[in-house]
């Protein structure tokens, strides 16, 4: 409780941590019903099915049928069209006003107080949808789970077996995957209730039906099942030390710097990083049209591709020319990687005849970062850029507060923030689990569509990076959770404490984004929304990333 209060005081707790009494009084069973509950559709008649309720193997066998050679009618869809089309009497969309999570995910559409940014109808690629998206299958499994929970004599193992017989609108593969997600949800509930023996039986079903090399649903369940087993191990006999979890996070950060080939492959196949960079660059150019000297303080330098594009924008769109561009990279990582980035950027600046300097600030702990590490000349316009960095300090709010005190003292003109748009910070396990399931469901679905011809790099990303994130959310608890994610509404509350005011983004960058998206086979599945003044990028209606611009009062 002390830790939760600390997070609440820091202003960065999730929306779920404020009503602590309400959440703690809700059972895990009630919680998962709260997440998925819907007006139940008509139950198909299954009384003729004679499978033994105690025969686990027969239940699994009923889901392990061979792929069907039958082809269903192909639907051609454009950007933002729903990919979920079942018969009305068999599958009902969630009433969006019922519950908050169902508002976010139940209908597959995030509700914003801003507007949807759409491409012209003849823009982007058409894609053929011959199967449901991963999150559509999760929603379907969630509905069936709630229907069984409302029945006093429901049997979880049997219910998963019956999926192939209950949905004529689904292919055999989709019914199998829905049954698999059903088992996963049931096991998560049992883990939350600490009924570990029952959870193990359900997880055995997941393990036998899932694979790290299957379809997106099978891969997703594979990693979530591993994380649930890890959680059970901790709570029963194999307790991990705090140092173990810190090492896991450090290993993630270290390895991500070394898998350059996978990182580049992802950037080449998935346009979200490029779109975020384009939007950030446009915001910088728009806000400093007359600045003679610009100083970028970057907490997420990586390979520096964003700054190569910024240099081009500053040389093409400015008159008179920029007198000097300075970039300061702040990092706790290897100096060698940063110096390689420095050399590339310096060489590129020379080719553009752009006066340029590059500074590197390496601190072993962000608490050791001082204002003196970031010297600013009196005639420089300072811009701070943070891409997916702030979330790494959510578990330790004092570090985040220290960082913002330093940033405020530097007196930047503008701060650009890119972050993951989801909430994995709930103190309620099942709430956090379902949020993560939808988020990673969209990620796995995106990789399947965008990296279909690059299995090695897709596997590297899922098996290392995504699996570590899933373990941190599902298997770790309390102080063991070394990093987290929250939505832009939470960041707004935190930034407000430091006198930061959100400033609008100019969506004219989408002209460039349209040209970029034409080169990607999965372009039509990305969505763009404005949440107030903030850009939200999503995949098949599930929000994934946010980009916002801020000024200090």
Beta strands, then each sheet from edge to edge (+ up, - down):
strand 1: 75-77
strand 2: 115-117
strand 3: 127-129
strand 4: 293-298
strand 5: 324-331
strand 6: 356-362
strand 7: 381-387
strand 8: 414-420
strand 9: 500-503
strand 10: 526-531
strand 11: 534-539
strand 12: 542-552
sheet 1: 1+ 3-
sheet 2: 2+ 10- 11+ 12- 8+ 7+ 4+ 5+ 6+
sheet 3: 2+ 10- 11+ 12- 9+
end
